[in-house]
Amino acid sequence: MALTRDFKHTIVERVDRDPAFAKALLDEAATSFLNGEPDVARLILRDLVNATVGFEQLAELTHKPSKSLHRMLSPKGNPSMDSLAAIFGAVRSRLKVGIEVRTVEAN
């Protein structure tokens, strides 16, 4: 039987050792959101929050309850634009990076 690792642990370890990977995840979350894939964006953000700032510290930075942030970034979450902006801002600040977004042109 092959040994496998939980992908969440893999993400945490990769973010810790590779700042470019963390920035790429943040960029991908923003890109997904702006390209009409909010479900994907929320899940990427959730993994990135877990790997960087953590939900308790995110709660302090955004002035929102940790439990609410967990719900917002769940598969069925529905964060407001203000909440999303606060989350993106907190993670961006923690990583000390800007955000680069790639949009898809509509036909």
All heavy atoms as an XYZ file, in Angstrom:
825
protein
N       0.837     -1.177      0.000
C       0.000      0.000      0.000
C       0.891      1.253      0.000
O       1.795      1.373      0.816
C      -0.906     -0.030      1.234
C      -1.800      1.128      1.368
S      -2.775      0.860      2.870
C      -4.023      2.010      2.611
N       0.621      2.148     -0.910
C       1.413      3.364     -1.034
C       1.044      4.360      0.063
O      -0.117      4.477      0.443
C       1.181      3.997     -2.393
N       2.038      5.058      0.558
C       1.790      6.103      1.535
C       1.399      7.374      0.810
O       1.978      7.729     -0.212
C       3.047      6.356      2.371
C       3.502      5.219      3.266
C       4.812      5.610      3.950
C       2.451      4.889      4.298
N       0.406      8.063      1.332
C      -0.009      9.336      0.754
C       0.003     10.394      1.842
O      -0.035     10.081      3.025
C      -1.421      9.247      0.147
O      -2.350      8.898      1.177
C      -1.476      8.227     -0.972
N       0.039     11.621      1.415
C       0.013     12.744      2.346
C      -1.251     13.546      2.115
O      -1.726     13.652      0.996
C       1.215     13.652      2.105
C       2.515     13.041      2.481
C       3.651     13.926      2.072
N       3.418     15.304      2.394
C       4.275     16.080      3.022
N       5.416     15.606      3.406
N       3.996     17.339      3.261
N      -1.767     14.110      3.166
C      -2.912     14.995      3.066
C      -2.466     16.237      2.290
O      -1.453     16.855      2.619
C      -3.377     15.374      4.469
C      -4.607     16.250      4.490
O      -5.007     16.791      3.434
O      -5.179     16.413      5.576
N      -3.219     16.598      1.254
C      -2.815     17.728      0.422
C      -2.738     19.025      1.208
O      -1.944     19.910      0.891
C      -3.743     17.879     -0.794
C      -5.034     18.576     -0.502
C      -5.167     19.928     -0.725
C      -6.136     17.887      0.009
C      -6.351     20.587     -0.462
C      -7.320     18.523      0.270
C      -7.432     19.873      0.047
N      -3.508     19.166      2.275
C      -3.469     20.388      3.070
C      -2.113     20.545      3.753
O      -1.582     21.646      3.825
C      -4.601     20.402      4.089
C      -5.958     20.559      3.425
C      -7.079     20.541      4.407
C      -8.387     20.616      3.641
N      -9.545     20.582      4.493
N      -1.557     19.440      4.231
C      -0.216     19.501      4.825
C       0.820     19.845      3.763
O       1.757     20.598      4.025
C       0.141     18.169      5.494
C      -0.711     17.844      6.669
N      -0.711     18.589      7.818
C      -1.609     16.855      6.866
C      -1.556     18.080      8.678
N      -2.134     17.022      8.126
N       0.628     19.317      2.584
C       1.540     19.607      1.480
C       1.499     21.097      1.139
O       2.541     21.724      0.928
C       1.177     18.762      0.245
O       1.231     17.387      0.604
C       2.121     19.033     -0.913
N       0.304     21.671      1.098
C       0.166     23.097      0.790
C       0.840     23.938      1.868
O       1.590     24.874      1.562
C      -1.316     23.494      0.623
C      -1.865     22.880     -0.659
C      -1.490     25.014      0.613
C      -3.351     23.055     -0.848
N       0.600     23.616      3.136
C       1.212     24.367      4.237
C       2.728     24.330      4.127
O       3.397     25.369      4.223
C       0.746     23.821      5.606
C       1.570     24.411      6.742
C      -0.732     24.096      5.822
N       3.288     23.170      3.908
C       4.741     23.042      3.800
C       5.287     23.785      2.587
O       6.335     24.433      2.661
C       5.142     21.576      3.761
C       4.938     20.880      5.091
C       5.223     19.399      5.040
O       5.669     18.885      3.988
O       4.988     18.733      6.064
N       4.581     23.701      1.481
C       5.052     24.381      0.259
C       4.980     25.896      0.420
O       5.897     26.609      0.011
C       4.209     23.913     -0.938
C       4.543     24.593     -2.242
C       5.610     23.867     -3.030
N       6.020     24.604     -4.197
C       5.542     24.407     -5.426
N       4.659     23.458     -5.646
N       5.977     25.136     -6.428
N       3.903     26.392      1.021
C       3.777     27.835      1.254
C       4.899     28.313      2.178
O       5.474     29.379      1.959
C       2.382     28.179      1.831
C       2.347     29.576      2.419
C       1.311     28.036      0.750
N       5.219     27.517      3.199
C       6.287     27.888      4.138
C       7.642     28.025      3.457
O       8.430     28.896      3.797
C       6.415     26.852      5.257
C       5.365     27.025      6.330
O       4.726     28.092      6.383
O       5.184     26.082      7.120
N       7.924     27.158      2.491
C       9.265     27.177      1.888
C       9.320     27.904      0.544
O      10.403     28.135      0.031
C       9.802     25.759      1.756
C       9.181     24.913      0.694
C       9.902     23.557      0.551
N       9.435     22.879     -0.614
C       8.414     22.033     -0.650
N       7.766     21.754      0.447
N       8.049     21.468     -1.769
N       8.169     28.248     -0.029
C       8.160     28.820     -1.370
C       7.205     30.011     -1.457
O       6.018     29.854     -1.778
C       7.754     27.736     -2.367
C       7.878     28.168     -3.816
O       8.198     29.351     -4.070
O       7.650     27.318     -4.697
N       7.682     31.221     -1.160
C       6.820     32.404     -1.205
C       6.174     32.623     -2.577
O       5.062     33.139     -2.667
C       7.763     33.558     -0.859
C       8.921     32.933     -0.179
C       9.040     31.541     -0.726
N       6.846     32.228     -3.637
C       6.272     32.388     -4.981
C       5.036     31.507     -5.147
O       4.073     31.901     -5.825
C       7.315     32.054     -6.048
N       5.030     30.335     -4.541
C       3.866     29.459     -4.588
C       2.693     30.101     -3.855
O       1.561     30.087     -4.344
C       4.209     28.098     -3.975
C       3.054     27.141     -3.936
C       2.571     26.555     -5.097
C       2.452     26.817     -2.726
C       1.501     25.669     -5.056
C       1.389     25.929     -2.676
C       0.911     25.358     -3.840
N       2.969     30.690     -2.685
C       1.913     31.365     -1.925
C       1.325     32.513     -2.733
O       0.099     32.680     -2.795
C       2.467     31.868     -0.598
N       2.186     33.296     -3.373
C       1.704     34.408     -4.198
C       0.891     33.880     -5.371
O      -0.151     34.440     -5.726
C       2.864     35.256     -4.709
C       2.369     36.444     -5.539
C       3.504     37.237     -6.101
C       3.080     38.432     -6.921
N       1.835     38.376     -7.618
N       1.327     32.790     -5.979
C       0.592     32.206     -7.108
C      -0.799     31.740     -6.669
O      -1.776     31.909     -7.415
C       1.376     31.035     -7.707
N      -0.907     31.187     -5.466
C      -2.230     30.796     -4.958
C      -3.126     32.012     -4.773
O      -4.315     31.984     -5.119
C      -2.096     30.048     -3.633
C      -1.626     28.612     -3.691
C      -1.457     28.054     -2.277
C      -2.605     27.753     -4.476
N      -2.572     33.085     -4.221
C      -3.358     34.311     -4.028
C      -3.798     34.878     -5.374
O      -4.964     35.255     -5.549
C      -2.541     35.341     -3.250
C      -3.274     36.624     -2.879
C      -4.455     36.326     -1.961
C      -2.314     37.601     -2.220
N      -2.879     34.918     -6.327
C      -3.221     35.401     -7.670
C      -4.309     34.530     -8.302
O      -5.237     35.033     -8.932
C      -1.988     35.406     -8.578
C      -0.951     36.445     -8.181
O      -1.263     37.346     -7.375
O       0.184     36.343     -8.688
N      -4.202     33.224     -8.125
C      -5.181     32.308     -8.703
C      -6.552     32.485     -8.053
O      -7.576     32.401     -8.728
C      -4.715     30.859     -8.566
C      -5.571     29.875     -9.324
C      -5.627     30.130    -10.827
O      -4.646     30.626    -11.404
O      -6.678     29.836    -11.423
N      -6.582     32.733     -6.752
C      -7.862     32.978     -6.074
C      -8.521     34.237     -6.640
O      -9.725     34.235     -6.946
C      -7.654     33.112     -4.572
N      -7.750     35.305     -6.802
C      -8.301     36.544     -7.359
C      -8.750     36.347     -8.798
O      -9.827     36.791     -9.196
C      -7.262     37.667     -7.270
N      -7.937     35.655     -9.580
C      -8.272     35.386    -10.975
C      -9.546     34.553    -11.071
O     -10.443     34.856    -11.870
C      -7.100     34.667    -11.673
O      -5.962     35.539    -11.677
C      -7.452     34.283    -13.102
N      -9.640     33.528    -10.257
C     -10.832     32.667    -10.277
C     -12.078     33.463     -9.936
O     -13.126     33.329    -10.586
C     -10.674     31.512     -9.288
O      -9.630     30.668     -9.671
N     -11.978     34.296     -8.925
C     -13.126     35.109     -8.524
C     -13.577     36.028     -9.660
O     -14.757     36.086    -10.007
C     -12.788     35.920     -7.274
C     -13.921     36.784     -6.828
C     -15.051     36.228     -6.245
C     -13.879     38.149     -7.013
C     -16.116     37.020     -5.854
C     -14.936     38.951     -6.627
C     -16.054     38.390     -6.046
N     -12.632     36.729    -10.255
C     -12.977     37.696    -11.302
C     -13.386     37.031    -12.612
O     -14.020     37.661    -13.455
C     -11.811     38.655    -11.536
C     -11.531     39.577    -10.353
C     -10.271     40.384    -10.606
C     -12.710     40.490    -10.073
N     -13.037     35.760    -12.797
C     -13.433     35.042    -14.008
C     -14.689     34.196    -13.798
O     -14.963     33.279    -14.567
C     -12.278     34.169    -14.515
C     -11.216     34.999    -15.199
O     -11.515     35.970    -15.889
N      -9.971     34.633    -15.003
N     -15.437     34.504    -12.737
C     -16.719     33.842    -12.540
C     -16.661     32.483    -11.879
O     -17.585     31.686    -12.034
N     -15.594     32.209    -11.134
C     -15.463     30.938    -10.425
C     -15.305     31.195     -8.920
O     -14.285     30.871     -8.322
C     -14.268     30.155    -10.945
C     -14.371     29.776    -12.405
C     -13.154     29.023    -12.880
O     -12.115     29.670    -13.082
O     -13.263     27.790    -13.005
N     -16.334     31.773     -8.282
C     -16.198     32.118     -6.862
C     -16.019     30.905     -5.958
O     -15.358     31.008     -4.919
C     -17.504     32.859     -6.547
C     -18.476     32.366     -7.569
C     -17.651     32.122     -8.809
N     -16.577     29.748     -6.333
C     -16.407     28.547     -5.503
C     -14.936     28.152     -5.430
O     -14.421     27.834     -4.355
C     -17.219     27.367     -6.065
C     -18.711     27.650     -6.087
O     -19.166     28.566     -5.373
O     -19.421     26.949     -6.827
N     -14.272     28.178     -6.563
C     -12.848     27.846     -6.621
C     -12.045     28.873     -5.826
O     -11.160     28.513     -5.045
C     -12.355     27.787     -8.091
C     -10.841     27.640     -8.163
C     -13.049     26.670     -8.838
N     -12.370     30.143     -5.999
C     -11.647     31.212     -5.304
C     -11.752     31.052     -3.794
O     -10.748     31.185     -3.082
C     -12.198     32.576     -5.728
N     -12.947     30.749     -3.287
C     -13.128     30.594     -1.841
C     -12.297     29.430     -1.294
O     -11.684     29.544     -0.238
C     -14.608     30.369     -1.499
C     -15.448     31.619     -1.541
C     -16.807     31.409     -0.904
N     -17.498     30.222     -1.385
C     -18.282     30.170     -2.453
N     -18.471     31.255     -3.174
N     -18.882     29.045     -2.807
N     -12.269     28.325     -2.022
C     -11.526     27.156     -1.537
C     -10.015     27.389     -1.559
O      -9.299     26.983     -0.644
C     -11.906     25.921     -2.344
C     -13.381     25.513     -2.208
C     -13.681     24.308     -3.086
C     -13.762     25.252     -0.773
N      -9.539     28.079     -2.589
C      -8.106     28.419     -2.637
C      -7.769     29.363     -1.487
O      -6.764     29.182     -0.798
C      -7.730     29.043     -3.995
C      -7.844     28.015     -5.108
C      -6.309     29.624     -3.939
C      -7.709     28.601     -6.508
N      -8.626     30.361     -1.272
C      -8.388     31.300     -0.171
C      -8.377     30.583      1.172
O      -7.548     30.874      2.037
C      -9.464     32.393     -0.153
C      -9.186     33.647     -0.947
C     -10.373     34.590     -0.868
C      -7.929     34.342     -0.479
N      -9.311     29.644      1.369
C      -9.371     28.899      2.628
C      -8.052     28.154      2.867
O      -7.480     28.222      3.959
C     -10.538     27.924      2.614
C     -10.667     27.157      3.930
C     -11.771     26.156      3.899
N     -11.422     25.114      2.936
C     -12.281     24.265      2.417
N     -13.554     24.325      2.740
N     -11.897     23.344      1.562
N      -7.559     27.469      1.850
C      -6.293     26.752      2.001
C      -5.143     27.713      2.274
O      -4.262     27.429      3.089
C      -5.996     25.915      0.755
C      -6.897     24.704      0.632
O      -7.511     24.290      1.650
O      -6.988     24.156     -0.481
N      -5.156     28.857      1.605
C      -4.095     29.840      1.796
C      -4.157     30.455      3.194
O      -3.121     30.657      3.836
C      -4.180     30.912      0.716
C      -3.004     31.844      0.570
C      -1.693     31.084      0.418
C      -3.212     32.774     -0.605
N      -5.357     30.736      3.683
C      -5.501     31.254      5.048
C      -4.968     30.237      6.048
O      -4.207     30.581      6.960
C      -6.977     31.617      5.352
C      -7.191     31.820      6.849
C      -7.395     32.861      4.585
N      -5.345     28.981      5.883
C      -4.858     27.936      6.787
C      -3.343     27.821      6.750
O      -2.715     27.536      7.773
C      -5.488     26.583      6.434
C      -6.872     26.445      7.002
O      -7.149     26.858      8.125
N      -7.761     25.863      6.224
N      -2.741     28.047      5.604
C      -1.294     27.888      5.450
C      -0.505     29.128      5.868
O       0.710     29.048      6.043
C      -0.962     27.544      3.999
N      -1.171     30.253      6.024
C      -0.436     31.490      6.314
C      -0.899     32.135      7.615
O      -0.341     31.892      8.668
C      -0.574     32.502      5.165
O      -1.958     32.769      4.915
C       0.102     32.002      3.901
N      -1.924     32.907      7.534
C      -2.342     33.744      8.657
C      -3.161     32.980      9.694
O      -3.089     33.297     10.879
C      -3.088     34.999      8.124
C      -4.389     34.641      7.491
C      -3.275     36.042      9.184
N      -3.914     31.979      9.302
C      -4.789     31.256     10.222
C      -6.078     32.026     10.456
O      -6.120     33.252     10.341
N      -7.127     31.310     10.777
C      -8.441     31.943     10.904
C      -8.567     32.825     12.143
O      -9.286     33.820     12.117
C      -9.554     30.892     10.867
C      -9.930     30.505      9.472
C      -9.334     29.426      8.854
C     -10.860     31.239      8.762
C      -9.665     29.067      7.560
C     -11.204     30.899      7.460
C     -10.598     29.813      6.861
N      -7.880     32.488     13.219
C      -7.971     33.324     14.427
C      -7.332     34.696     14.189
O      -7.908     35.719     14.545
C      -7.322     32.620     15.622
C      -8.070     31.383     16.070
C      -9.527     31.647     16.437
O      -9.819     32.680     17.068
O     -10.375     30.811     16.081
N      -6.149     34.690     13.586
C      -5.501     35.974     13.302
C      -6.248     36.726     12.203
O      -6.363     37.945     12.258
C      -4.038     35.776     12.908
C      -3.293     37.095     12.805
C      -1.818     36.924     12.514
O      -1.342     35.837     12.226
N      -1.087     38.022     12.586
N      -6.786     35.997     11.225
C      -7.587     36.646     10.183
C      -8.792     37.341     10.802
O      -9.153     38.445     10.394
C      -8.038     35.617      9.133
C      -8.840     36.164      7.967
C      -8.013     37.152      7.135
C      -9.335     35.018      7.092
N      -9.390     36.723     11.807
C     -10.529     37.329     12.501
C     -10.130     38.662     13.127
O     -10.871     39.645     13.044
C     -11.069     36.373     13.555
N      -8.945     38.692     13.733
C      -8.469     39.943     14.327
C      -8.210     41.003     13.268
O      -8.560     42.171     13.444
C      -7.188     39.685     15.117
C      -7.389     38.869     16.368
C      -6.074     38.557     17.073
O      -5.084     39.291     16.859
O      -6.057     37.572     17.840
N      -7.597     40.600     12.170
C      -7.249     41.557     11.114
C      -8.469     42.105     10.378
O      -8.463     43.252      9.931
C      -6.300     40.901     10.103
C      -4.924     40.507     10.632
C      -4.182     39.658      9.610
C      -4.121     41.749     10.997
N      -9.491     41.278     10.234
C     -10.676     41.696      9.471
C     -11.817     42.179     10.359
O     -12.826     42.660      9.842
C     -11.200     40.537      8.602
O     -11.558     39.437      9.447
C     -10.172     40.112      7.568
N     -11.674     42.017     11.663
C     -12.724     42.390     12.623
C     -14.016     41.621     12.361
O     -15.113     42.164     12.450
C     -12.979     43.900     12.610
C     -11.736     44.703     12.779
N     -11.046     44.778     13.968
C     -11.023     45.444     11.891
C      -9.975     45.529     13.814
N      -9.932     45.948     12.565
N     -13.845     40.341     12.028
C     -14.979     39.456     11.780
C     -14.762     38.185     12.589
O     -13.633     37.754     12.752
C     -15.099     39.122     10.301
C     -15.282     40.371      9.451
C     -15.664     40.072      8.063
C     -15.788     41.324      7.229
N     -16.670     42.336      7.720
N     -15.829     37.586     13.109
C     -15.656     36.359     13.894
C     -15.036     35.229     13.067
O     -15.353     35.053     11.887
C     -17.080     35.986     14.313
C     -17.885     37.225     14.123
C     -17.218     38.006     13.030
N     -14.163     34.473     13.702
C     -13.492     33.359     13.040
C     -14.497     32.373     12.442
O     -14.319     31.900     11.320
C     -12.583     32.645     14.049
O     -12.027     31.502     13.493
N     -15.541     32.089     13.189
C     -16.561     31.143     12.718
C     -17.223     31.657     11.438
O     -17.478     30.885     10.508
C     -17.599     30.929     13.810
C     -18.457     29.731     13.617
C     -19.284     29.483     14.864
C     -19.938     28.130     14.769
N     -20.616     27.762     15.998
N     -17.473     32.950     11.363
C     -18.063     33.543     10.155
C     -17.108     33.436      8.974
O     -17.524     33.165      7.849
C     -18.419     35.014     10.391
O     -19.447     35.132     11.330
N     -15.822     33.649      9.234
C     -14.828     33.540      8.164
C     -14.752     32.110      7.646
O     -14.651     31.890      6.438
C     -13.460     34.008      8.664
C     -13.361     35.505      8.964
C     -12.117     35.802      9.779
C     -13.390     36.311      7.675
N     -14.822     31.147      8.543
C     -14.843     29.739      8.122
C     -16.035     29.481      7.200
O     -15.889     28.823      6.163
C     -14.927     28.805      9.334
C     -13.616     28.489      9.957
N     -12.748     27.561      9.439
C     -13.018     28.989     11.069
C     -11.678     27.491     10.209
N     -11.812     28.357     11.194
N     -17.190     30.001      7.575
C     -18.394     29.808      6.749
C     -18.243     30.502      5.400
O     -18.629     29.959      4.368
C     -19.630     30.336      7.471
C     -20.291     29.333      8.376
C     -21.678     29.785      8.786
N     -21.687     31.081      9.444
C     -21.561     31.279     10.751
N     -21.414     30.265     11.560
N     -21.589     32.492     11.248
N     -17.711     31.717      5.411
C     -17.540     32.476      4.164
C     -16.681     31.725      3.160
O     -16.945     31.764      1.961
C     -16.879     33.831      4.446
C     -17.742     34.843      5.102
S     -16.743     36.328      5.383
C     -17.564     37.003      6.808
N     -15.646     31.065      3.654
C     -14.703     30.394      2.763
C     -14.989     28.899      2.624
O     -14.145     28.144      2.149
C     -13.263     30.640      3.244
C     -12.823     32.100      3.224
C     -11.388     32.239      3.701
C     -13.012     32.729      1.855
N     -16.184     28.498      3.001
C     -16.591     27.098      2.838
C     -17.115     26.904      1.414
O     -17.361     27.880      0.693
C     -17.680     26.747      3.847
O     -18.900     27.354      3.486
N     -17.305     25.662      0.993
C     -17.804     25.420     -0.371
C     -19.129     26.132     -0.678
O     -19.365     26.528     -1.802
C     -17.972     23.904     -0.425
C     -16.956     23.387      0.535
C     -16.938     24.405      1.655
N     -19.967     26.316      0.317
C     -21.249     26.991      0.091
C     -21.276     28.395      0.672
O     -22.340     28.981      0.844
C     -22.381     26.153      0.681
C     -22.518     24.823     -0.028
C     -23.725     24.077      0.431
C     -23.712     22.729     -0.240
N     -24.948     22.310     -0.763
N     -20.110     28.939      0.977
C     -20.021     30.269      1.571
C     -20.509     31.352      0.618
O     -20.573     31.162     -0.594
N     -20.852     32.490      1.195
C     -21.347     33.610      0.408
C     -20.855     34.923      1.012
O     -21.644     35.701      1.542
C     -22.882     33.571      0.357
C     -23.439     34.554     -0.641
O     -22.744     35.008     -1.539
N     -24.698     34.898     -0.484
N     -19.539     35.159      0.934
C     -19.004     36.378      1.540
C     -19.416     37.622      0.756
O     -19.592     37.578     -0.458
C     -17.499     36.174      1.479
C     -17.288     35.233      0.345
C     -18.500     34.357      0.309
N     -19.572     38.709      1.484
C     -19.847     39.991      0.826
C     -18.566     40.488      0.160
O     -17.465     40.006      0.452
C     -20.329     41.015      1.858
O     -19.260     41.351      2.728
N     -18.713     41.465     -0.703
C     -17.531     42.052     -1.345
C     -16.607     42.678     -0.305
O     -15.392     42.573     -0.408
C     -17.943     43.104     -2.383
C     -18.540     42.508     -3.642
S     -17.373     41.464     -4.533
C     -16.211     42.678     -5.091
N     -17.189     43.318      0.703
C     -16.376     43.920      1.757
C     -15.567     42.862      2.498
O     -14.389     43.057      2.797
C     -17.244     44.689      2.753
C     -17.811     45.979      2.170
O     -17.297     46.443      1.129
O     -18.742     46.521      2.777
N     -16.204     41.730      2.797
C     -15.510     40.652      3.499
C     -14.403     40.064      2.637
O     -13.294     39.817      3.115
C     -16.491     39.553      3.904
O     -17.408     40.046      4.852
N     -14.695     39.834      1.359
C     -13.675     39.300      0.453
C     -12.493     40.252      0.334
O     -11.338     39.822      0.358
C     -14.261     39.056     -0.932
C     -14.790     37.675     -1.208
C     -15.373     37.603     -2.614
C     -13.748     36.615     -1.024
N     -12.789     41.531      0.211
C     -11.714     42.522      0.112
C     -10.854     42.499      1.372
O      -9.617     42.564      1.295
C     -12.296     43.913     -0.114
N     -11.486     42.368      2.536
C     -10.744     42.323      3.794
C      -9.876     41.067      3.869
O      -8.727     41.119      4.323
C     -11.712     42.380      4.977
N     -10.419     39.937      3.422
C      -9.663     38.678      3.447
C      -8.474     38.758      2.495
O      -7.336     38.435      2.866
C     -10.576     37.491      3.096
C     -11.622     37.292      4.194
C      -9.758     36.220      2.890
C     -12.766     36.367      3.812
N      -8.732     39.191      1.247
C      -7.637     39.329      0.285
C      -6.575     40.291      0.826
O      -5.377     40.029      0.722
C      -8.147     39.837     -1.071
C      -8.567     38.760     -2.018
C      -9.911     38.542     -2.278
C      -7.637     37.961     -2.658
C     -10.316     37.543     -3.163
C      -8.022     36.964     -3.538
C      -9.369     36.758     -3.795
N      -7.017     41.404      1.406
C      -6.082     42.393      1.939
C      -5.228     41.843      3.066
O      -4.016     42.080      3.114
N      -5.843     41.089      3.971
C      -5.101     40.517      5.099
C      -4.070     39.495      4.620
O      -2.924     39.497      5.084
C      -6.073     39.877      6.089
N      -4.467     38.633      3.694
C      -3.539     37.616      3.193
C      -2.427     38.282      2.387
O      -1.245     37.953      2.533
C      -4.271     36.541      2.368
C      -3.285     35.582      1.719
C      -5.263     35.778      3.246
N      -2.795     39.239      1.560
C      -1.796     39.956      0.760
C      -0.785     40.654      1.666
O       0.429     40.590      1.454
C      -2.490     40.986     -0.139
C      -1.548     41.683     -1.101
C      -2.224     42.849     -1.796
N      -2.707     43.870     -0.874
C      -1.922     44.735     -0.231
N      -0.618     44.706     -0.381
N      -2.447     45.631      0.586
N      -1.291     41.279      2.717
C      -0.416     41.965      3.660
C       0.505     40.972      4.375
O       1.699     41.235      4.549
C      -1.265     42.723      4.677
O      -0.455     43.341      5.632
N      -0.039     39.841      4.766
C       0.759     38.809      5.457
C       1.881     38.295      4.553
O       3.004     38.081      4.993
C      -0.155     37.671      5.887
C       0.517     36.446      6.398
C       1.274     36.739      7.693
N       1.968     35.555      8.129
C       1.893     35.036      9.326
N       1.153     35.617     10.242
N       2.560     33.962      9.621
N       1.556     38.105      3.267
C       2.558     37.613      2.314
C       3.486     38.715      1.816
O       4.506     38.437      1.200
C       1.863     36.955      1.111
C       1.055     35.701      1.389
C       0.329     35.252      0.126
C       1.943     34.586      1.927
N       3.077     39.972      2.046
C       3.838     41.135      1.585
C       4.006     41.120      0.064
O       5.119     41.254     -0.459
C       5.193     41.208      2.282
C       5.086     41.403      3.772
C       6.453     41.468      4.419
C       6.339     41.803      5.865
N       6.338     40.708      6.764
N       2.873     40.921     -0.627
C       2.880     40.868     -2.090
C       1.710     41.666     -2.644
O       0.772     42.006     -1.939
C       2.765     39.407     -2.607
C       3.955     38.581     -2.162
C       1.465     38.766     -2.168
N       1.788     41.952     -3.927
C       0.660     42.509     -4.654
C      -0.120     41.362     -5.269
O       0.263     40.201     -5.149
N      -1.197     41.681     -5.932
C      -2.014     40.661     -6.586
C      -1.986     40.912     -8.086
O      -2.172     42.045     -8.532
C      -3.471     40.695     -6.080
C      -3.516     40.340     -4.597
C      -4.344     39.728     -6.875
C      -4.905     40.438     -3.985
N      -1.742     39.848     -8.848
C      -1.791     39.918    -10.304
C      -2.957     39.063    -10.767
O      -3.067     37.903    -10.385
C      -0.487     39.391    -10.904
C       0.712     40.256    -10.552
C       2.000     39.674    -11.095
O       1.985     39.112    -12.214
O       3.014     39.781    -10.392
N      -3.809     39.654    -11.591
C      -5.019     38.947    -12.049
C      -4.977     38.799    -13.551
O      -4.611     39.726    -14.271
C      -6.287     39.735    -11.633
C      -7.534     39.076    -12.166
C      -6.354     39.867    -10.134
N      -5.358     37.595    -13.997
C      -5.494     37.335    -15.426
C      -6.987     37.137    -15.710
O      -7.600     36.267    -15.114
C      -4.739     36.056    -15.815
C      -3.261     36.119    -15.516
C      -2.588     34.768    -15.648
N      -3.283     33.644    -15.023
C      -3.262     33.346    -13.725
N      -2.603     34.104    -12.891
N      -3.884     32.282    -13.271
N      -7.532     37.955    -16.573
C      -8.948     37.811    -16.888
C      -9.090     37.184    -18.267
O      -8.209     37.288    -19.115
C      -9.687     39.161    -16.856
O      -9.038     40.062    -17.741
C      -9.687     39.735    -15.452
N     -10.217     36.546    -18.469
C     -10.533     35.909    -19.736
C     -11.499     36.829    -20.480
O     -12.493     37.279    -19.917
C     -11.187     34.530    -19.494
C     -11.571     33.892    -20.813
C     -10.262     33.643    -18.698
N     -11.177     37.104    -21.737
C     -12.066     37.955    -22.526
C     -13.326     37.205    -22.896
O     -13.276     36.038    -23.276
C     -11.356     38.404    -23.803
C     -10.298     39.450    -23.557
C      -9.774     40.013    -24.841
O     -10.546     40.192    -25.807
O      -8.569     40.265    -24.894
N     -14.457     37.873    -22.754
C     -15.727     37.275    -23.149
C     -15.867     37.380    -24.677
O     -15.425     38.350    -25.290
C     -16.880     37.995    -22.488
N     -16.440     36.377    -25.269
C     -16.631     36.401    -26.729
C     -17.901     37.094    -27.104
O     -18.880     37.097    -26.562
C     -16.665     34.964    -27.275
C     -15.292     34.324    -27.143
O     -14.291     35.016    -27.128
N     -15.270     33.020    -27.058
